[in-house]
Amino acid sequence: MLLALDIGNTNIVAGLFNDANLQHTWRIATRRQCTCDELATFLKSTFEMAEILFSQIDGLVISSVVPSLTPEAEKLAQKYFYCASLIVNSQTDIGLKNAYDNPREVGADRLVNGIAAWSKYQKACVIADFGTATTVDAVSKEGTYLGGALAPGIHISANALFDAAAKLPRVERLELLEAPASALGKNTMHSVQAGIIFGYAGLVKELMSRCLEELKETEIVTIATGGLAEVIAPLVPQIQHIEPHLTLDGLRLIWERNKNKPER
């Protein structure tokens, strides 16, 4: 079985694959001081609930945008799973060409999303990922990662609003993630919800429109992924598909492409 870890700034998502089948997913909050042993403790408890043994894992593939956690995650393969591991970065053979001016600058998660989308649809793709940051990236029909846009995520923007506006009461996270019935909020919570949710929908609409126009392709598939995709995507008419496990699927594909190479 393959264990895939998507280490983001807000959450760590673990996915367990049996061949191409994603059998289990788990999510915990990211803590930058987390150690290899703490990650193993989390995985052990979740594995036990699913009646999975560490010894059943024969590969570990990792995408990380948190530098302090990358080596800790890699240690899992050696200390607890006794298996090969792969850290995905801009130098990894992922199956896409990289057209970024400096390919090393691209976050691993953006490349992983790109190969997952392109492999599934075999067409030009635009991918919106709603996480700590909101990213909108494009892949050509020939399989080239073309670049994209990066904006602060919903929670970053909301926290900045609350921190800067002293008299504004902080809206709880779960309440914030609901779209209000109207953009004309009649109380503070609904006003903040309208500004954040509808405002972000507008941001993504504009970015998607510009990417679609610049691609100049006859057929383009548009996809949303990330923790907040199901909140924002229904408000963006350009988005055709919601793929909640796109990054995990991409990690599996990259593992399959690289698992038999000598360095593995």
Sine and cosine of phi, psi and omega as CSV:
sin_phi,cos_phi,sin_psi,cos_psi,sin_omega,cos_omega
0.00,0.00,0.50,-0.86,-0.02,-1.00
-0.95,-0.31,0.76,-0.65,0.10,-0.99
-0.97,-0.23,0.84,-0.55,0.04,-1.00
-0.94,-0.35,0.75,-0.67,0.03,-1.00
-0.87,-0.49,0.85,-0.52,0.09,-1.00
-0.95,-0.31,0.98,-0.21,-0.09,-1.00
-0.99,-0.12,0.96,-0.27,0.01,-1.00
-0.96,-0.27,0.08,-1.00,-0.02,-1.00
-0.94,0.34,-0.44,0.90,-0.02,-1.00
-0.97,-0.24,-0.68,0.73,-0.05,-1.00
-0.72,-0.69,0.44,-0.90,0.22,-0.97
-0.95,-0.30,0.84,-0.55,0.00,-1.00
-0.93,-0.37,0.80,-0.60,0.04,-1.00
-0.94,-0.35,0.68,-0.73,0.04,-1.00
-0.77,-0.64,0.67,-0.74,-0.03,-1.00
-0.91,-0.40,0.88,-0.48,-0.04,-1.00
-0.96,-0.29,0.68,-0.73,0.24,-0.97
-0.93,-0.36,0.97,-0.22,-0.21,-0.98
0.85,0.52,-0.83,-0.56,-0.03,-1.00
-1.00,-0.05,0.03,1.00,-0.08,-1.00
-1.00,-0.06,0.86,-0.52,0.08,-1.00
-0.99,0.16,0.95,-0.31,-0.12,-0.99
-1.00,-0.04,-0.57,0.82,-0.04,-1.00
-0.58,-0.82,0.54,-0.84,0.18,-0.98
-0.72,-0.69,0.56,-0.83,0.05,-1.00
-0.66,-0.76,0.45,-0.89,-0.06,-1.00
-0.65,-0.76,0.73,-0.68,0.13,-0.99
-0.72,-0.69,0.35,-0.94,0.04,-1.00
-0.93,0.36,0.63,-0.77,0.03,-1.00
-0.97,0.25,0.74,-0.67,0.13,-0.99
-0.78,-0.62,0.88,-0.47,-0.17,-0.98
-0.91,0.42,-0.34,0.94,0.02,-1.00
-1.00,-0.04,0.08,1.00,-0.05,-1.00
-0.87,0.49,0.68,-0.73,-0.01,-1.00
-0.99,-0.16,0.20,-0.98,0.07,-1.00
-0.83,0.56,-0.68,0.73,-0.03,-1.00
-0.91,0.40,-0.60,0.80,0.03,-1.00
-0.93,0.36,-0.62,0.79,0.09,-1.00
-0.88,0.47,-0.65,0.76,0.00,-1.00
-0.91,0.42,-0.60,0.80,0.03,-1.00
-0.89,0.45,-0.70,0.72,0.06,-1.00
-0.86,0.50,-0.74,0.67,-0.04,-1.00
-0.91,0.40,-0.60,0.80,0.00,-1.00
-0.88,0.48,-0.70,0.72,-0.02,-1.00
-0.91,0.41,-0.65,0.76,0.01,-1.00
-0.95,0.32,-0.61,0.79,0.05,-1.00
-0.88,0.47,-0.67,0.74,-0.03,-1.00
-0.88,0.47,-0.64,0.77,0.03,-1.00
-0.90,0.43,-0.50,0.86,0.02,-1.00
-1.00,-0.05,0.03,1.00,-0.01,-1.00
0.86,0.52,0.72,0.70,0.06,-1.00
-0.90,-0.43,0.62,-0.79,0.03,-1.00
-0.97,-0.25,0.53,-0.85,0.07,-1.00
-0.83,0.56,-0.57,0.82,-0.07,-1.00
-0.92,0.40,-0.25,0.97,0.02,-1.00
-0.99,0.15,-0.18,0.98,-0.01,-1.00
-1.00,0.08,0.83,-0.55,0.02,-1.00
-0.89,-0.46,0.14,0.99,0.07,-1.00
-0.27,-0.96,0.54,-0.84,0.01,-1.00
-0.72,-0.70,0.85,-0.53,0.02,-1.00
-0.86,-0.50,0.69,-0.72,-0.20,-0.98
-0.75,-0.66,0.75,-0.66,0.23,-0.97
-0.90,-0.44,0.79,-0.61,-0.07,-1.00
-0.64,-0.77,0.72,-0.69,0.15,-0.99
-0.93,-0.36,0.23,0.97,0.02,-1.00
-0.89,-0.47,0.99,-0.13,-0.13,-0.99
-0.82,0.57,-0.58,0.81,-0.04,-1.00
-0.93,0.37,-0.38,0.92,-0.04,-1.00
-1.00,-0.09,-0.27,0.96,-0.05,-1.00
-0.86,0.50,-0.79,0.62,0.01,-1.00
-0.92,0.39,-0.52,0.86,0.03,-1.00
-0.91,0.41,-0.64,0.77,0.04,-1.00
-0.92,0.40,-0.63,0.78,0.00,-1.00
-0.90,0.43,-0.55,0.84,0.02,-1.00
-0.89,0.45,-0.42,0.91,0.01,-1.00
-0.83,0.56,-0.67,0.74,-0.05,-1.00
-0.88,0.48,-0.63,0.78,-0.06,-1.00
-0.99,0.15,-0.67,0.74,-0.16,-0.99
-1.00,0.06,-0.53,0.85,-0.12,-0.99
-0.87,-0.50,-0.50,0.86,-0.07,-1.00
-0.95,-0.31,-0.27,0.96,0.03,-1.00
0.79,0.62,0.72,0.69,-0.06,-1.00
-0.67,-0.74,0.16,-0.99,0.04,-1.00
-0.95,0.33,0.47,-0.88,0.02,-1.00
-0.71,-0.70,0.36,-0.93,0.04,-1.00
-0.66,-0.75,0.86,-0.51,0.12,-0.99
-1.00,-0.09,0.89,-0.46,-0.04,-1.00
-0.99,0.12,0.79,-0.62,0.09,-1.00
-0.59,-0.81,-0.13,-0.99,-0.10,-1.00
-0.93,0.37,-0.27,0.96,0.04,-1.00
-1.00,-0.03,-0.15,0.99,-0.02,-1.00
-0.95,0.31,0.62,-0.78,0.08,-1.00
-0.97,0.26,0.99,-0.17,-0.06,-1.00
-0.98,-0.21,-0.16,0.99,-0.01,-1.00
0.99,-0.15,0.04,1.00,0.08,-1.00
-0.87,-0.50,0.55,-0.84,0.24,-0.97
-0.97,0.22,0.48,-0.88,-0.06,-1.00
-0.89,-0.46,0.93,-0.38,-0.08,-1.00
-0.99,-0.11,0.16,0.99,0.05,-1.00
-0.89,0.46,0.57,-0.82,0.01,-1.00
-0.81,0.58,-0.73,0.68,0.11,-0.99
-0.87,-0.50,0.99,-0.15,-0.09,-1.00
-0.83,0.56,-0.43,0.90,-0.02,-1.00
-0.94,0.35,-0.29,0.96,-0.05,-1.00
-0.99,0.16,-0.27,0.96,-0.10,-1.00
-0.97,0.24,0.75,-0.66,0.06,-1.00
-0.90,0.43,0.63,-0.78,-0.04,-1.00
-0.86,0.52,-0.59,0.81,-0.04,-1.00
-0.89,0.45,-0.57,0.82,0.00,-1.00
-0.93,0.36,-0.63,0.77,0.05,-1.00
-0.93,0.37,-0.65,0.76,0.00,-1.00
-0.89,0.46,-0.70,0.72,0.06,-1.00
-0.86,0.51,-0.65,0.76,-0.03,-1.00
-0.88,0.47,-0.72,0.69,-0.02,-1.00
-0.94,0.34,-0.56,0.83,0.03,-1.00
-0.90,0.43,-0.71,0.70,-0.01,-1.00
-0.92,0.40,-0.73,0.68,-0.04,-1.00
-0.91,0.41,-0.62,0.78,0.01,-1.00
-0.91,0.41,-0.60,0.80,-0.04,-1.00
-0.96,0.27,-0.66,0.75,-0.14,-0.99
-0.97,-0.25,-0.32,0.95,0.02,-1.00
0.81,0.59,0.60,0.80,0.04,-1.00
-0.63,-0.78,0.16,-0.99,0.15,-0.99
-0.86,0.51,0.63,-0.78,-0.09,-1.00
-0.72,-0.69,0.55,-0.84,0.21,-0.98
-0.83,-0.56,0.81,-0.59,-0.11,-0.99
-0.87,-0.49,0.83,-0.55,0.11,-0.99
-0.97,-0.23,0.84,-0.55,-0.02,-1.00
-0.90,-0.43,0.88,-0.47,-0.06,-1.00
-0.98,-0.20,0.99,-0.11,0.02,-1.00
-0.71,-0.71,-0.61,-0.79,0.08,-1.00
-0.83,0.55,-0.69,0.73,0.20,-0.98
-0.95,-0.31,0.41,-0.91,0.14,-0.99
-0.98,-0.21,0.88,-0.48,0.00,-1.00
-0.88,-0.47,0.58,-0.82,0.11,-0.99
-0.78,-0.63,0.91,-0.41,-0.11,-0.99
-0.83,-0.56,0.40,-0.92,-0.05,-1.00
-0.80,-0.60,0.59,-0.81,0.09,-1.00
-0.80,-0.60,0.72,-0.69,-0.01,-1.00
-0.97,0.25,0.25,-0.97,0.01,-1.00
-0.92,0.40,-0.37,0.93,0.05,-1.00
-0.99,0.14,-0.14,0.99,0.03,-1.00
1.00,-0.06,0.66,0.75,0.07,-1.00
-0.90,-0.43,0.80,-0.60,0.13,-0.99
-0.96,0.29,0.89,-0.46,-0.15,-0.99
-1.00,-0.07,-0.26,0.97,-0.07,-1.00
0.91,-0.42,-0.21,-0.98,-0.01,-1.00
0.09,-1.00,-0.25,-0.97,-0.05,-1.00
-0.89,-0.45,0.51,-0.86,-0.02,-1.00
-0.73,-0.69,0.81,-0.59,-0.01,-1.00
-0.76,-0.65,0.36,-0.93,0.08,-1.00
-0.86,0.51,0.61,-0.79,0.03,-1.00
-0.96,0.28,0.11,-0.99,-0.05,-1.00
-0.85,0.52,-0.74,0.67,-0.09,-1.00
-0.94,0.34,-0.56,0.83,0.08,-1.00
-0.88,0.48,-0.72,0.69,-0.01,-1.00
-0.92,0.40,-0.67,0.74,0.01,-1.00
-0.90,0.44,-0.69,0.73,0.01,-1.00
-0.89,0.45,-0.63,0.78,0.05,-1.00
-0.89,0.46,-0.64,0.77,0.03,-1.00
-0.89,0.46,-0.74,0.67,-0.03,-1.00
-0.91,0.40,-0.60,0.80,-0.02,-1.00
-0.94,0.34,-0.56,0.83,-0.09,-1.00
-1.00,0.05,-0.45,0.89,-0.03,-1.00
-0.98,-0.21,0.99,-0.12,-0.16,-0.99
-0.88,0.48,-0.56,0.83,-0.06,-1.00
-1.00,0.02,-0.05,1.00,-0.06,-1.00
-1.00,0.05,0.88,-0.48,0.02,-1.00
-0.93,0.37,0.64,-0.77,-0.04,-1.00
-0.95,0.31,0.76,-0.65,0.05,-1.00
-1.00,0.02,0.72,-0.69,-0.02,-1.00
-0.89,0.46,0.48,-0.88,-0.10,-0.99
-0.84,0.54,-0.73,0.68,-0.05,-1.00
-0.91,0.40,-0.60,0.80,0.03,-1.00
-0.91,0.40,-0.60,0.80,-0.04,-1.00
-0.88,0.47,-0.50,0.87,-0.13,-0.99
-1.00,0.07,0.31,0.95,0.07,-1.00
-0.91,-0.42,0.75,-0.67,0.06,-1.00
-0.97,0.23,0.77,-0.63,0.02,-1.00
-0.96,0.29,0.23,-0.97,-0.03,-1.00
-0.94,0.35,-0.42,0.91,-0.08,-1.00
-0.61,-0.79,0.48,-0.88,0.11,-0.99
-0.97,0.26,-0.23,0.97,0.02,-1.00
-1.00,-0.05,0.98,0.19,-0.04,-1.00
-0.89,0.46,0.67,-0.74,-0.01,-1.00
-0.97,-0.24,-0.01,1.00,0.12,-0.99
-0.53,-0.85,0.16,-0.99,-0.12,-0.99
-0.88,0.48,-0.69,0.72,-0.04,-1.00
-0.88,0.48,-0.73,0.69,-0.01,-1.00
-0.92,0.39,-0.56,0.83,0.05,-1.00
-0.90,0.43,-0.69,0.73,0.04,-1.00
-0.91,0.40,-0.69,0.72,0.04,-1.00
-0.85,0.53,-0.72,0.70,-0.02,-1.00
-0.88,0.47,-0.72,0.69,-0.03,-1.00
-0.90,0.43,-0.69,0.73,-0.05,-1.00
-0.96,0.26,-0.81,0.58,-0.11,-0.99
-0.94,0.35,-0.81,0.59,-0.01,-1.00
-0.93,0.37,-0.58,0.82,0.05,-1.00
-0.89,0.45,-0.65,0.76,0.02,-1.00
-0.94,0.34,-0.58,0.82,0.09,-1.00
-0.86,0.51,-0.66,0.75,0.04,-1.00
-0.90,0.44,-0.65,0.76,0.04,-1.00
-0.86,0.51,-0.72,0.69,-0.05,-1.00
-0.94,0.34,-0.61,0.79,0.07,-1.00
-0.83,0.56,-0.72,0.70,-0.03,-1.00
-0.91,0.41,-0.71,0.71,0.00,-1.00
-0.90,0.43,-0.68,0.73,0.02,-1.00
-0.88,0.47,-0.70,0.71,-0.02,-1.00
-0.87,0.49,-0.70,0.72,-0.01,-1.00
-0.91,0.41,-0.67,0.74,0.02,-1.00
-0.90,0.44,-0.70,0.71,0.01,-1.00
-0.88,0.48,-0.64,0.77,0.01,-1.00
-0.92,0.39,-0.67,0.74,-0.05,-1.00
-0.96,0.29,-0.44,0.90,0.01,-1.00
-0.92,0.39,-0.59,0.81,0.02,-1.00
0.82,0.58,0.69,0.72,0.05,-1.00
-0.95,-0.31,0.49,-0.87,0.03,-1.00
-0.97,0.23,-0.53,0.85,0.02,-1.00
-0.80,-0.59,0.86,-0.51,0.01,-1.00
-0.71,-0.70,0.76,-0.65,0.07,-1.00
-0.99,-0.11,0.73,-0.68,0.01,-1.00
-0.91,-0.42,0.72,-0.69,-0.18,-0.98
-0.70,-0.71,0.60,-0.80,0.13,-0.99
-0.89,-0.46,0.63,-0.78,0.06,-1.00
-0.56,-0.83,0.01,-1.00,-0.01,-1.00
0.99,-0.13,0.24,-0.97,-0.12,-0.99
-0.87,0.49,-0.45,0.89,-0.05,-1.00
-0.95,-0.30,0.21,0.98,-0.05,-1.00
-0.87,0.50,-0.66,0.75,-0.08,-1.00
-0.95,0.31,-0.27,0.96,0.05,-1.00
-0.99,0.11,-0.72,0.69,-0.14,-0.99
-1.00,-0.03,-0.64,0.77,-0.12,-0.99
-0.82,0.57,-0.65,0.76,0.01,-1.00
-0.89,0.46,-0.29,0.96,0.00,-1.00
-1.00,-0.07,0.00,1.00,-0.04,-1.00
-0.89,-0.45,0.98,-0.21,-0.12,-0.99
-0.90,0.45,-0.38,0.93,-0.01,-1.00
-0.95,0.32,-0.34,0.94,-0.07,-1.00
-0.99,0.14,0.83,-0.56,-0.05,-1.00
-1.00,-0.08,-0.57,0.82,-0.13,-0.99
-0.72,-0.69,0.58,-0.81,0.18,-0.98
-0.94,-0.35,0.86,-0.51,-0.03,-1.00
-0.86,-0.52,1.00,0.02,-0.10,-0.99
-0.90,0.44,-0.41,0.91,-0.06,-1.00
-0.93,-0.35,0.46,0.89,-0.07,-1.00
-0.86,0.52,-0.70,0.72,-0.05,-1.00
-0.91,0.41,-0.67,0.74,0.03,-1.00
-0.89,0.45,-0.67,0.75,0.04,-1.00
-0.88,0.48,-0.66,0.76,0.03,-1.00
-0.90,0.44,-0.64,0.76,0.04,-1.00
-0.88,0.48,-0.66,0.75,0.04,-1.00
-0.88,0.48,-0.71,0.70,0.00,-1.00
-0.87,0.49,-0.67,0.75,0.00,-1.00
-0.92,0.38,-0.62,0.79,0.07,-1.00
-0.88,0.48,-0.73,0.68,-0.01,-1.00
-0.87,0.49,-0.56,0.83,-0.03,-1.00
-0.96,0.29,-0.48,0.88,-0.15,-0.99
-0.92,-0.40,-0.13,0.99,-0.21,-0.98
-0.90,0.43,-0.46,0.89,-0.05,-1.00
-0.98,-0.18,0.16,0.99,0.03,-1.00
-0.97,0.24,0.49,-0.87,-0.11,-0.99
-0.82,0.57,-0.62,0.78,-0.06,-1.00
-0.93,0.36,-0.28,0.96,0.05,-1.00
-0.98,0.21,0.00,0.00,0.00,0.00
